Each structure stands twice: as structure tokens, then as C-alpha cells.
Amino acid sequence: MKDERVISYLDDNTVDMYTSFDVFDEASHHDSKLIDKQYLAKRNYLRSKMQKHNFTACQIE
């Protein structure tokens, strides 16, 4: 992570979005500045598909 912390990735056959499910950390926020662009791109893609189907995202998830 950009602030030198390490969050372990749970290898559970899901898409790596940098943080695993239920990691209650700022790095889990959709547009976190703590993670690399490759993960933000994955999150943006997922979010756009969900919004297309009327899902509403929380600001801190």
C-alpha cells in the first residue's frame, strides 16, 4: 500500500481488488488513494456495471 502498510490478500478465487471482503479500512473505500491504479481500475469497472443495474454504492465502501 502507498502508506507502507500491508493488508493480506485472501486467496479465495475472487477478483483481487486489493482488500478482501469485510476489511474495514480506508483502503477498502472505492476511490482510496492508498492503492495502486490497477486496483482502482478494477473497482471502477465493477462499480460501473453495478450502477448500470441500479445498485447504489456507499461512499466508504
HUCORFEN-V65011 format. One record per residue. RES is the residue in one small letter. PHI is phi in degrees with one decimal (* if undefined). Layout:
# HUCORFEN-V65011
res=RES phi=PHI
res=RES phi=PHI
This chain:
# HUCORFEN-V65011
res=m phi=*
res=k phi=-66.5
res=d phi=-99.8
res=e phi=76.5
res=r phi=-76.5
res=v phi=-121.0
res=i phi=-113.4
res=s phi=-64.9
res=y phi=-92.6
res=l phi=-84.7
res=d phi=-78.7
res=d phi=-122.2
res=n phi=67.7
res=t phi=-101.1
res=v phi=-70.6
res=d phi=-74.7
res=m phi=-106.8
res=y phi=86.9
res=t phi=-114.2
res=s phi=-79.9
res=f phi=-58.6
res=d phi=65.6
res=v phi=-91.9
res=f phi=-86.8
res=d phi=-144.3
res=e phi=-57.7
res=a phi=-65.1
res=s phi=-82.5
res=h phi=-61.4
res=h phi=-51.8
res=d phi=-111.2
res=s phi=-56.4
res=k phi=-85.5
res=l phi=-88.5
res=i phi=-114.8
res=d phi=-73.2
res=k phi=-60.2
res=q phi=-62.5
res=y phi=-76.9
res=l phi=-62.7
res=a phi=-63.1
res=k phi=-63.9
res=r phi=-65.7
res=n phi=-64.1
res=y phi=-62.1
res=l phi=-61.1
res=r phi=-61.5
res=s phi=-64.1
res=k phi=-67.5
res=m phi=-67.3
res=q phi=-64.3
res=k phi=-58.8
res=h phi=-106.7
res=n phi=70.6
res=f phi=-82.1
res=t phi=-117.7
res=a phi=-85.9
res=c phi=-82.1
res=q phi=-63.9
res=i phi=-103.9
res=e phi=-119.1
